């Protein structure tokens, strides 16, 4: 069983928010690609609670705002600059920053600057009794 994964050998998720779709359909505001490196939804994955992702947000792009009622999340900025909205707060983020998002809190990430914003993120499912 393979336990090591690298973003260079992965395919991005294909949905309307990906760059590939944006090139075809230019009326969307979201401009990003996400790779799921470790995903409990994959039946070969040993993790049942942790998901590891790698997201590239292209210039002027953003993620779709969302929340996870049963997950906490941590973001680590690998490259670039941006703004992370968490609940009512906004944080300027750049390479080397890490940010925690509690369960049930709305969050979105917006790219700023000339270079893409690359973040690695981990979600962890939590038990209702831990909320």
DSSP file (Angstrom, degrees, kcal/mol; ACC not computed):
  #  RESIDUE AA STRUCTURE BP1 BP2  ACC     N-H-->O    O-->H-N    N-H-->O    O-->H-N    TCO  KAPPA ALPHA  PHI   PSI    X-CA   Y-CA   Z-CA
    1    1 A X              0   0    0      0, 0.0     2,-0.4     0, 0.0    43,-0.0   0.000 360.0 360.0 360.0 137.4    0.0    0.0    0.0
    2    2 A X        +     0   0    0      1,-0.1     3,-0.0     2,-0.0     0, 0.0  -0.684 360.0 169.8 -85.5 127.8    1.3    3.4   -0.9
    3    3 A X        +     0   0    0     -2,-0.4     2,-0.5    42,-0.1    -1,-0.1   0.458  57.9  77.1-113.2  -6.6    1.6    5.9    2.0
    4    4 A X        -     0   0    0      2,-0.0     2,-0.3     0, 0.0    -1,-0.0  -0.913  56.9-180.0-111.5 131.1    3.6    8.7    0.2
    5    5 A X        -     0   0    0     -2,-0.5     2,-0.4    -3,-0.0    32,-0.1  -0.958  10.0-163.1-130.7 147.2    1.8   11.1   -2.2
    6    6 A X    >   -     0   0    0     -2,-0.3     3,-1.8     1,-0.1     4,-0.3  -0.998  22.5-136.9-133.8 133.4    3.1   14.0   -4.2
    7    7 A X  G >  S+     0   0    0     -2,-0.4     3,-1.4     1,-0.3    -1,-0.1   0.791 101.5  66.6 -58.9 -29.5    1.1   16.8   -5.8
    8    8 A X  G 3  S+     0   0    0      1,-0.3    -1,-0.3    -3,-0.0    -3,-0.0   0.751 104.0  44.8 -65.8 -22.3    3.1   16.6   -9.0
    9    9 A X  G <  S+     0   0    0     -3,-1.8    -1,-0.3     2,-0.1     2,-0.2   0.339 100.6  89.8-102.1   6.9    1.8   13.1   -9.7
   10   10 A X    <   -     0   0    0     -3,-1.4     2,-0.4    -4,-0.3    27,-0.1  -0.596  69.5-130.4-101.5 161.5   -1.9   13.9   -8.9
   11   11 A X        -     0   0    0     -2,-0.2    25,-0.3    25,-0.1     3,-0.1  -0.903  30.0-116.1-105.9 140.8   -4.7   15.1  -11.0
   12   12 A X        -     0   0    0     -2,-0.4    23,-0.2    23,-0.1     2,-0.1  -0.330  36.0 -94.4 -71.4 157.6   -6.7   18.1   -9.8
   13   13 A X        -     0   0    0     21,-2.6     2,-0.8     1,-0.1    21,-0.3  -0.487  39.5-134.1 -65.4 144.2  -10.4   17.7   -9.0
   14   14 A X        +     0   0    0     -2,-0.1     2,-0.3    -3,-0.1    -1,-0.1  -0.885  50.7 124.2-108.1 106.6  -12.4   18.7  -12.0
   15   15 A X  S >  S-     0   0    0     -2,-0.8     3,-2.1     0, 0.0     6,-0.4  -0.904  76.6 -80.8-149.1 176.8  -15.3   21.0  -11.2
   16   16 A X  T 3  S+     0   0    0     -2,-0.3     9,-0.1     1,-0.3    12,-0.1   0.649 122.7  60.0 -61.2 -14.4  -16.5   24.4  -12.3
   17   17 A X  T 3  S+     0   0    0     14,-0.1    15,-2.1     4,-0.1    -1,-0.3   0.552  83.4 103.6 -89.5  -7.1  -14.0   26.2  -10.0
   18   18 A X  S <> S-     0   0    0     -3,-2.1     4,-2.2    13,-0.2     3,-0.3  -0.329  81.1-118.8 -77.3 157.5  -10.9   24.7  -11.6
   19   19 A X  H  > S+     0   0    0      1,-0.2     4,-2.3     2,-0.2     5,-0.2   0.879 113.7  60.8 -59.2 -38.3   -8.7   26.6  -14.0
   20   20 A X  H  > S+     0   0    0      1,-0.2     4,-0.8     2,-0.2    -1,-0.2   0.886 109.6  40.8 -58.9 -39.2   -9.5   24.1  -16.7
   21   21 A X  H  > S+     0   0    0     -6,-0.4     4,-2.7    -3,-0.3     3,-0.4   0.860 109.9  59.4 -76.0 -35.3  -13.1   25.0  -16.5
   22   22 A X  H  < S+     0   0    0     -4,-2.2    -2,-0.2     1,-0.2    -1,-0.2   0.874  99.8  56.8 -60.9 -38.1  -12.4   28.7  -16.1
   23   23 A X  H  < S+     0   0    0     -4,-2.3    -1,-0.2     1,-0.2     3,-0.2   0.868 114.8  38.7 -61.9 -35.5  -10.6   28.8  -19.5
   24   24 A X  H  < S+     0   0    0     -4,-0.8     2,-0.5    -3,-0.4    -2,-0.2   0.844 126.8  34.2 -80.5 -35.7  -13.8   27.4  -21.1
   25   25 A X    ><  -     0   0    0     -4,-2.7     3,-0.8    -9,-0.1    -1,-0.3  -0.880  63.8-179.9-128.7  97.4  -16.3   29.5  -19.1
   26   26 A X  T 3   +     0   0    0     -2,-0.5    -1,-0.1     1,-0.2    -4,-0.1   0.303  64.3  82.8 -86.5   9.8  -15.0   32.9  -18.1
   27   27 A X  T 3   +     0   0    0     -5,-0.0    -1,-0.2     2,-0.0     2,-0.2   0.455  69.9  95.7 -94.0   2.3  -18.1   34.1  -16.2
   28   28 A X    <   -     0   0    0     -3,-0.8   -11,-0.0    -6,-0.1    -3,-0.0  -0.587  61.2-152.0 -88.9 153.5  -17.1   32.5  -12.9
   29   29 A X  S    S+     0   0    0     -2,-0.2     2,-0.3    32,-0.0    33,-0.2   0.717  70.4  88.6 -94.6 -24.8  -15.3   34.3  -10.1
   30   30 A X        +     0   0    0     31,-0.2     2,-0.3   -14,-0.1    33,-0.1  -0.582  48.9 177.0 -81.5 134.3  -13.5   31.4   -8.5
   31   31 A X        +     0   0    0     31,-0.7    27,-1.8    -2,-0.3     2,-0.3  -0.779  31.3 109.9-140.9  90.7  -10.1   30.5  -10.0
   32   32 A X  E     -A   57   0A   0    -15,-2.1     2,-0.4    -2,-0.3    25,-0.2  -0.987  48.2-141.4-158.0 159.5   -8.3   27.7   -8.2
   33   33 A X  E     -A   56   0A   0     23,-2.4    23,-2.8    -2,-0.3     2,-0.4  -0.996  18.4-165.0-126.6 135.9   -7.2   24.0   -8.4
   34   34 A X  E     -A   55   0A   0     -2,-0.4   -21,-2.6   -21,-0.3     2,-0.4  -0.972   4.9-163.8-123.9 136.6   -7.4   21.6   -5.5
   35   35 A X  E     -A   54   0A   0     19,-2.7    19,-2.2    -2,-0.4     2,-0.8  -0.969  13.3-145.8-114.9 132.4   -5.7   18.2   -5.2
   36   36 A X  E     +A   53   0A   0     -2,-0.4    17,-0.2   -25,-0.3     3,-0.2  -0.867  22.8 173.2 -97.6 105.1   -6.8   15.7   -2.5
   37   37 A X  E    S+     0   0A   0     15,-1.9     2,-0.4    -2,-0.8    16,-0.2   0.892  74.6  20.8 -82.8 -42.5   -3.6   14.0   -1.4
   38   38 A X  E    S+A   52   0A   0     14,-1.6    14,-2.2     7,-0.0     2,-0.4  -0.992  76.9 171.4-127.4 122.3   -5.1   12.0    1.5
   39   39 A X    >   -     0   0    0     -2,-0.4     3,-2.5    12,-0.2     6,-0.3  -0.942  31.0-154.5-140.5 112.0   -8.9   11.5    1.3
   40   40 A X  T 3  S+     0   0    0     -2,-0.4    -1,-0.1    10,-0.3     5,-0.1   0.714  96.1  69.3 -58.2 -19.8  -10.9    9.2    3.6
   41   41 A X  T 3  S+     0   0    0     -3,-0.1     2,-0.6     3,-0.1    -1,-0.3   0.687  80.5  87.9 -71.6 -16.3  -13.5    9.0    0.8
   42   42 A X  S X  S-     0   0    0     -3,-2.5     3,-2.2     1,-0.1    -3,-0.1  -0.750  78.6-144.5 -81.5 119.3  -10.9    6.9   -1.2
   43   43 A X  T 3  S+     0   0    0     -2,-0.6    -1,-0.1     1,-0.3    -3,-0.1   0.707  97.6  56.9 -63.3 -19.2  -11.5    3.3   -0.1
   44   44 A X  T 3  S+     0   0    0     -3,-0.0     2,-0.3     2,-0.0    -1,-0.3   0.566  85.2 103.4 -84.5  -8.3   -7.8    2.6   -0.3
   45   45 A X    <   -     0   0    0     -3,-2.2   -42,-0.1    -6,-0.3    -7,-0.0  -0.566  59.9-156.0 -78.7 133.8   -7.0    5.4    2.2
   46   46 A X        +     0   0    0     -2,-0.3     2,-0.2     2,-0.0    -1,-0.1   0.759  69.4  92.6 -78.5 -25.6   -6.1    4.3    5.7
   47   47 A X        +     0   0    0      1,-0.1    -2,-0.1     3,-0.1    -8,-0.0  -0.498  44.7 175.3 -72.1 135.3   -7.2    7.7    7.2
   48   48 A X  S    S+     0   0    0     -2,-0.2    -1,-0.1    77,-0.1     3,-0.1   0.514  81.3  25.3-112.1 -12.9  -10.8    7.9    8.4
   49   49 A X  S    S+     0   0    0      1,-0.1    76,-2.0    75,-0.1     2,-0.4   0.656 105.2  75.3-122.6 -28.8  -10.7   11.4    9.9
   50   50 A X  E     - B   0 124A   0     74,-0.2     2,-0.4    72,-0.1   -10,-0.3  -0.750  49.2-174.2 -99.2 135.2   -7.9   13.4    8.2
   51   51 A X  E     - B   0 123A   0     72,-2.3    72,-2.2    -2,-0.4     2,-0.5  -0.990   7.6-161.5-120.7 135.2   -8.0   14.9    4.8
   52   52 A X  E     +AB  38 122A   0    -14,-2.2   -15,-1.9    -2,-0.4   -14,-1.6  -0.973  15.6 177.0-118.2 127.0   -4.9   16.5    3.3
   53   53 A X  E     -AB  36 121A   0     68,-3.0    68,-2.3    -2,-0.5     2,-0.4  -0.886  24.1-152.1-130.6 161.5   -5.3   18.9    0.4
   54   54 A X  E     -AB  35 120A   0    -19,-2.2   -19,-2.7    -2,-0.3     2,-0.4  -0.988  20.4-173.9-132.3 117.9   -3.1   21.2   -1.8
   55   55 A X  E     -AB  34 119A   0     64,-2.9    64,-2.6    -2,-0.4     2,-0.5  -0.957  12.8-163.2-121.9 132.9   -4.8   24.2   -3.4
   56   56 A X  E     -AB  33 118A   0    -23,-2.8   -23,-2.4    -2,-0.4     2,-0.6  -0.968   7.4-163.9-109.9 123.6   -3.5   26.7   -5.9
   57   57 A X  E     -AB  32 117A   0     60,-3.1    60,-2.8    -2,-0.5   -25,-0.2  -0.945  16.5-142.1-109.6 119.2   -5.4   30.0   -6.1
   58   58 A X    >   -     0   0    0    -27,-1.8     3,-2.8    -2,-0.6    53,-0.3  -0.321  41.4 -60.8 -81.2 161.5   -4.5   31.9   -9.3
   59   59 A X  T 3  S+     0   0    0      1,-0.3    -1,-0.2    55,-0.2     3,-0.1  -0.113 126.0   6.5 -47.9 132.1   -4.2   35.7   -9.5
   60   60 A X  T 3  S+     0   0    0      1,-0.3    -1,-0.3    53,-0.2     2,-0.1   0.468 108.1 123.8  69.9   8.6   -7.5   37.4   -8.7
   61   61 A X    <   -     0   0    0     -3,-2.8    50,-2.4   -30,-0.2     2,-0.3  -0.358  37.0-177.5 -91.8 173.8   -9.0   34.1   -7.7
   62   62 A X  B     -E  110   0B   0     48,-0.2   -31,-0.7   -33,-0.2     2,-0.2  -0.955  27.3-105.0-155.9 169.3  -10.6   32.9   -4.5
   63   63 A X        -     0   0    0     46,-2.3     2,-0.4    -2,-0.3    -6,-0.0  -0.631  45.2 -96.1 -93.9 163.1  -12.1   29.8   -2.9
   64   64 A X        -     0   0    0     -2,-0.2    43,-0.1    44,-0.1     2,-0.1  -0.679  46.4-112.2 -75.9 128.4  -15.8   29.4   -2.5
   65   65 A X        +     0   0    0     -2,-0.4     2,-0.3    43,-0.1    43,-0.2  -0.370  56.5 143.3 -62.8 139.1  -16.7   30.4    1.0
   66   66 A X  B     -F  107   0B   0     41,-2.1    41,-2.4    39,-0.1     2,-0.3  -0.950  35.3-140.3-161.8 175.1  -17.9   27.5    3.2
   67   67 A X        -     0   0    0     -2,-0.3     2,-0.5    39,-0.2    39,-0.1  -0.958  11.4-138.7-143.7 163.1  -17.9   25.9    6.6
   68   68 A X    >   -     0   0    0     -2,-0.3    36,-2.9    37,-0.3     3,-0.9  -0.957   8.3-167.7-125.8 109.5  -17.5   22.4    8.0
   69   69 A X  T 3  S+     0   0    0     -2,-0.5    -1,-0.1    34,-0.2    34,-0.1   0.826  90.9  33.7 -66.6 -30.9  -19.9   21.6   10.9
   70   70 A X  T 3  S+     0   0    0     33,-0.1    56,-2.5    55,-0.0     2,-0.3   0.114 112.2  67.7-114.4  21.4  -18.0   18.4   11.8
   71   71 A X  E <   -C  125   0A   0     -3,-0.9    33,-0.4    54,-0.3     2,-0.3  -0.995  57.3-151.1-141.5 145.6  -14.4   19.3   11.0
   72   72 A X  E     -C  124   0A   0     52,-1.9    52,-2.3    -2,-0.3     2,-0.3  -0.808  25.6-156.1-104.1 158.9  -11.7   21.6   12.2
   73   73 A X  E     -CD 123 101A   0     28,-2.4    28,-3.3    -2,-0.3     2,-0.4  -0.986  14.9-161.9-142.2 145.3   -9.1   22.8    9.6
   74   74 A X  E     -CD 122 100A   0     48,-2.3    48,-2.2    -2,-0.3     2,-0.4  -0.992  10.3-161.0-126.0 134.8   -5.6   24.1    9.4
   75   75 A X  E     -CD 121  99A   0     24,-2.8    24,-2.3    -2,-0.4     2,-0.4  -0.910   3.2-167.7-113.0 142.6   -4.1   26.0    6.5
   76   76 A X  E     -CD 120  98A   0     44,-2.7    44,-2.7    -2,-0.4     2,-0.7  -0.996  19.5-135.4-128.8 127.0   -0.4   26.4    5.8
   77   77 A X  E     +C  119   0A   0     20,-2.8    19,-2.8    -2,-0.4    42,-0.2  -0.723  24.9 174.7 -86.7 115.9    0.8   29.0    3.2
   78   78 A X  E     -     0   0A   0     40,-2.6     2,-0.3    -2,-0.7    41,-0.2   0.844  66.9  -4.8 -85.7 -39.5    3.4   27.5    0.9
   79   79 A X  E    S+C  118   0A   0     39,-1.6    39,-2.6    16,-0.1    -1,-0.3  -0.994 101.3  19.0-156.5 147.8    3.8   30.4   -1.5
   80   80 A X  S    S-     0   0    0     -2,-0.3    15,-1.0    37,-0.2     2,-0.3  -0.296  70.7 -82.1  92.8-172.0    2.2   33.7   -2.3
   81   81 A X  E     +HG  94 112B   0     31,-0.8    31,-2.6    34,-0.4     2,-0.3  -0.939  48.8 136.5-135.6 155.0    0.0   36.2   -0.5
   82   82 A X  E     -HG  93 111B   0     11,-2.4    11,-2.9    -2,-0.3     2,-0.4  -0.960  45.4 -91.7-171.9-170.2   -3.6   36.5    0.2
   83   83 A X  E     -HG  92 110B   0     27,-2.6    27,-3.0    -2,-0.3     2,-0.5  -0.996  26.0-158.6-127.0 131.4   -6.4   37.3    2.6
   84   84 A X  E     -HG  91 109B   0      7,-2.8     7,-2.5    -2,-0.4     2,-0.6  -0.954   5.4-156.9-111.7 122.7   -8.1   34.6    4.7
   85   85 A X  E     +HG  90 108B   0     23,-2.8    23,-1.8    -2,-0.5     2,-0.5  -0.885  14.4 177.2 -98.8 123.1  -11.6   35.4    6.0
   86   86 A X  E >   -HG  89 107B   0      3,-2.7     3,-2.2    -2,-0.6     2,-0.3  -0.942  62.0 -52.8-129.3 108.2  -12.5   33.4    9.0
   87   87 A X  T 3  S-     0   0    0     19,-3.1    14,-0.0    -2,-0.5    18,-0.0  -0.482 122.6 -18.4  62.5-125.1  -15.9   34.3   10.5
   88   88 A X  T 3  S+     0   0    0     -2,-0.3     2,-0.3    -3,-0.1    -1,-0.3   0.498 122.9  89.1 -88.5  -6.4  -16.0   38.0   11.0
   89   89 A X  E <   -H   86   0B   0     -3,-2.2    -3,-2.7     2,-0.0     2,-0.4  -0.669  57.9-156.5-101.6 149.0  -12.2   38.4   10.9
   90   90 A X  E     -H   85   0B   0     -2,-0.3     2,-0.4    -5,-0.2    -5,-0.2  -0.978  10.2-168.5-120.5 136.0   -9.8   39.0    7.9
   91   91 A X  E     -H   84   0B   0     -7,-2.5    -7,-2.8    -2,-0.4     2,-0.5  -0.986  20.5-134.5-125.5 131.0   -6.1   38.0    8.0
   92   92 A X  E     -H   83   0B   0     -2,-0.4     2,-0.3    -9,-0.2    -9,-0.2  -0.735  34.6-167.0 -77.9 128.4   -3.4   38.9    5.6
   93   93 A X  E     +H   82   0B   0    -11,-2.9   -11,-2.4    -2,-0.5     2,-0.3  -0.882  15.4 164.3-122.4 151.8   -1.5   35.7    4.9
   94   94 A X  E >   -H   81   0B   0     -2,-0.3     3,-2.4   -13,-0.2   -17,-0.3  -0.932  50.6 -43.5-153.1 174.5    1.8   35.0    3.2
   95   95 A X  T 3  S+     0   0    0    -15,-1.0   -17,-0.2    -2,-0.3     3,-0.1  -0.117 124.1  22.9 -46.3 130.2    4.4   32.2    2.8
   96   96 A X  T 3  S+     0   0    0    -19,-2.8    -1,-0.3     1,-0.3     2,-0.2   0.231  91.8 125.7  96.2 -12.8    5.1   30.5    6.2
   97   97 A X    <   -     0   0    0     -3,-2.4   -20,-2.8   -20,-0.1     2,-0.4  -0.497  40.4-163.0 -79.8 148.7    1.8   31.5    7.9
   98   98 A X  E     -D   76   0A   0    -22,-0.2     2,-0.4    -2,-0.2   -22,-0.2  -0.978   5.3-169.3-128.1 145.3   -0.5   28.9    9.4
   99   99 A X  E     -D   75   0A   0    -24,-2.3   -24,-2.8    -2,-0.4     2,-0.4  -0.999  11.8-145.7-140.2 135.6   -4.1   29.5   10.3
  100  100 A X  E     -D   74   0A   0     -2,-0.4     2,-0.5   -26,-0.2   -26,-0.2  -0.838   8.7-164.4-101.4 136.3   -6.7   27.4   12.3
  101  101 A X  E     -D   73   0A   0    -28,-3.3   -28,-2.4    -2,-0.4     3,-0.1  -0.974  16.5-139.3-120.7 115.8  -10.4   27.3   11.4
  102  102 A X    >   -     0   0    0     -2,-0.5     3,-1.5   -30,-0.2   -34,-0.3  -0.247  37.6 -79.5 -68.7 160.8  -12.7   26.0   14.1
  103  103 A X  T 3  S+     0   0    0      1,-0.2   -34,-0.2   -36,-0.1   -31,-0.1  -0.302 113.9  15.4 -58.5 141.1  -15.7   23.7   13.2
  104  104 A X  T 3  S+     0   0    0    -36,-2.9     2,-0.5   -33,-0.4    -1,-0.2   0.478  91.5 128.8  78.0   3.2  -18.7   25.5   11.9
  105  105 A X    <   -     0   0    0     -3,-1.5   -37,-0.3   -37,-0.3    -1,-0.2  -0.817  60.6-121.2 -99.0 127.7  -17.0   28.8   11.1
  106  106 A X        +     0   0    0     -2,-0.5   -19,-3.1   -39,-0.1     2,-0.3  -0.345  40.6 171.4 -60.8 140.2  -17.4   30.3    7.6
  107  107 A X  E     +FG  66  86B   0    -41,-2.4   -41,-2.1   -21,-0.2     2,-0.3  -0.993  15.3 172.2-153.5 151.3  -14.0   30.8    5.8
  108  108 A X  E     - G   0  85B   0    -23,-1.8   -23,-2.8    -2,-0.3     2,-0.4  -0.975  20.5-138.7-152.4 157.0  -12.7   31.7    2.3
  109  109 A X  E     - G   0  84B   0     -2,-0.3   -46,-2.3   -25,-0.2     2,-0.4  -0.979  12.8-165.7-125.8 133.2   -9.3   32.5    0.9
  110  110 A X  E     -EG  62  83B   0    -27,-3.0   -27,-2.6    -2,-0.4   -48,-0.2  -0.970  18.4-129.8-121.6 130.8   -8.5   35.3   -1.6
  111  111 A X  E     - G   0  82B   0    -50,-2.4     2,-0.3    -2,-0.4   -29,-0.3  -0.520  25.6-175.6 -76.4 143.0   -5.3   35.5   -3.6
  112  112 A X  E     + G   0  81B   0    -31,-2.6   -31,-0.8    -2,-0.2     3,-0.2  -0.983  42.6  23.7-135.3 148.2   -3.4   38.8   -3.7
  113  113 A X  S    S-     0   0    0     -2,-0.3   -53,-0.2     1,-0.2     4,-0.1  -0.408  96.4 -61.6  96.4-172.8   -0.3   39.8   -5.6
  114  114 A X  S    S+     0   0    0     -2,-0.1     2,-0.2   -55,-0.1   -55,-0.2   0.750 107.9  68.4 -87.2 -26.9    1.3   38.6   -8.8
  115  115 A X  S    S-     0   0    0     -3,-0.2   -34,-0.4     1,-0.1    -3,-0.2  -0.625  91.4 -97.5 -95.7 152.4    2.1   35.0   -7.9
  116  116 A X        -     0   0    0     -2,-0.2     2,-0.6   -36,-0.1   -58,-0.2  -0.283  35.4-121.9 -58.7 152.3   -0.4   32.2   -7.3
  117  117 A X  E     -B   57   0A   0    -60,-2.8   -60,-3.1   -37,-0.2     2,-0.5  -0.898  28.8-166.5 -97.8 120.6   -1.3   31.5   -3.6
  118  118 A X  E     +BC  56  79A   0    -39,-2.6   -40,-2.6    -2,-0.6   -39,-1.6  -0.947   9.8 175.8-114.4 124.3   -0.5   27.9   -2.7
  119  119 A X  E     -BC  55  77A   0    -64,-2.6   -64,-2.9    -2,-0.5     2,-0.4  -0.953  21.4-152.0-126.4 146.2   -1.9   26.5    0.5
  120  120 A X  E     -BC  54  76A   0    -44,-2.7   -44,-2.7    -2,-0.4     2,-0.3  -0.954  25.2-173.8-110.1 136.5   -1.8   23.0    2.1
  121  121 A X  E     -BC  53  75A   0    -68,-2.3   -68,-3.0    -2,-0.4     2,-0.4  -0.954  16.8-160.5-136.0 152.1   -4.7   22.2    4.3
  122  122 A X  E     -BC  52  74A   0    -48,-2.2   -48,-2.3    -2,-0.3     2,-0.4  -0.999   5.6-166.1-130.9 130.2   -5.7   19.5    6.7
  123  123 A X  E     -BC  51  73A   0    -72,-2.2   -72,-2.3    -2,-0.4     2,-0.4  -0.898   3.9-163.6-110.3 149.0   -9.3   18.8    7.9
  124  124 A X  E     -BC  50  72A   0    -52,-2.3   -52,-1.9    -2,-0.4   -74,-0.2  -0.981  17.4-132.0-133.3 121.2  -10.0   16.5   10.8
  125  125 A X  E     - C   0  71A   0    -76,-2.0     2,-0.3    -2,-0.4   -54,-0.3  -0.464  27.3-159.0 -67.5 141.0  -13.5   15.1   11.5
  126  126 A X        -     0   0    0    -56,-2.5     2,-0.2    -2,-0.1     5,-0.0  -0.891  19.3-107.3-122.8 155.3  -14.5   15.5   15.1
  127  127 A X    >   -     0   0    0     -2,-0.3     3,-2.1     1,-0.1     4,-0.5  -0.510  28.5-119.9 -76.4 145.9  -17.0   13.7   17.2
  128  128 A X  G >  S+     0   0    0      1,-0.3     3,-1.2     2,-0.2    -1,-0.1   0.831 114.5  61.9 -55.1 -31.7  -20.2   15.6   18.1
  129  129 A X  G 3  S+     0   0    0      1,-0.2    -1,-0.3     2,-0.1    -2,-0.0   0.698  98.1  58.0 -68.6 -17.6  -19.3   15.2   21.8
  130  130 A X  G <         0   0    0     -3,-2.1    -1,-0.2     1,-0.2    -2,-0.2   0.557 360.0 360.0 -87.1  -8.9  -16.1   17.2   21.2
  131  131 A X    <         0   0    0     -3,-1.2    -1,-0.2    -4,-0.5    -2,-0.1   0.492 360.0 360.0 -75.1 360.0  -17.9   20.3   19.9
